[in-house]
Amino acid sequence: MNSIIKKAALAAALVTASSSAFAIDTNITLYANVDATLAFQKEDGSALDDSVTLTYQPGGRGLSPWRENTRIFSNDETKDIEVALGSDVELIPNVGSPSAKRVPMTVSLNNMKLTTTGQDLLATQIFDGAITGRSIVLPLVIEQTTAGDLASAQYQGMATIVMRQ
């Protein structure tokens, strides 16, 4: 009888071991960075480019303006949007170009020249209700403030657009 109990216990242990051998746990950690109230993106909702290359046109024309149709996406279409530049925008020549000068740039949003002082985009003017949570198309333009020839060099700058609702 003792051997029957031992055989039954062994069989139960084998069944338990074989069924747990096929069990696995998979853990997937998920992250999302969501600004719950405001986003500034391309017209179609995709992210704005992190960098752009401006095209130089010789003969006194200087840099071609860069244009992108954008929208403001918001969970609250009743609030105005304050928009400003984080700092004045200019292109700075690389160190190896002593004759090159800084190039002031102008940033405009919906034909409004942006400065480091906040300006309001009125909710009643930019949110027309055609697409819930999306503003009208707002053309964004970055261009050389004064057209003209530039010294041969590589230039780099940063345009920081700050929005508050």
Secondary structure in CASP SS format (residue, H / E / C, confidence):
PFRMAT SS
TARGET T0000
AUTHOR 0000-0000-0000
METHOD secondary structure of the structure
MODEL  1
M C 1.00
N H 1.00
S H 1.00
I H 1.00
I H 1.00
K H 1.00
K H 1.00
A H 1.00
A H 1.00
L H 1.00
A H 1.00
A H 1.00
A H 1.00
L H 1.00
V H 1.00
T H 1.00
A H 1.00
S H 1.00
S H 1.00
S H 1.00
A C 1.00
F C 1.00
A C 1.00
I C 1.00
D C 1.00
T C 1.00
N C 1.00
I C 1.00
T C 1.00
L C 1.00
Y C 1.00
A C 1.00
N C 1.00
V C 1.00
D C 1.00
A C 1.00
T C 1.00
L E 1.00
A E 1.00
F E 1.00
Q E 1.00
K E 1.00
E C 1.00
D C 1.00
G C 1.00
S C 1.00
A C 1.00
L C 1.00
D C 1.00
D C 1.00
S C 1.00
V C 1.00
T C 1.00
L C 1.00
T C 1.00
Y E 1.00
Q E 1.00
P C 1.00
G C 1.00
G C 1.00
R C 1.00
G E 1.00
L E 1.00
S C 1.00
P C 1.00
W E 1.00
R E 1.00
E E 1.00
N E 1.00
T E 1.00
R E 1.00
I E 1.00
F E 1.00
S E 1.00
N C 1.00
D C 1.00
E C 1.00
T C 1.00
K C 1.00
D C 1.00
I E 1.00
E E 1.00
V E 1.00
A E 1.00
L E 1.00
G C 1.00
S C 1.00
D C 1.00
V C 1.00
E E 1.00
L E 1.00
I E 1.00
P E 1.00
N C 1.00
V C 1.00
G C 1.00
S C 1.00
P C 1.00
S C 1.00
A C 1.00
K C 1.00
R C 1.00
V E 1.00
P E 1.00
M E 1.00
T E 1.00
V E 1.00
S E 1.00
L E 1.00
N C 1.00
N C 1.00
M E 1.00
K E 1.00
L C 1.00
T C 1.00
T C 1.00
T C 1.00
G C 1.00
Q E 1.00
D E 1.00
L E 1.00
L C 1.00
A H 1.00
T H 1.00
Q H 1.00
I H 1.00
F C 1.00
D C 1.00
G C 1.00
A C 1.00
I C 1.00
T C 1.00
G C 1.00
R E 1.00
S C 1.00
I C 1.00
V C 1.00
L E 1.00
P E 1.00
L E 1.00
V E 1.00
I E 1.00
E E 1.00
Q E 1.00
T C 1.00
T C 1.00
A C 1.00
G C 1.00
D C 1.00
L C 1.00
A C 1.00
S C 1.00
A C 1.00
Q C 1.00
Y E 1.00
Q E 1.00
G C 1.00
M C 1.00
A C 1.00
T C 1.00
I E 1.00
V E 1.00
M E 1.00
R E 1.00
Q C 1.00
END
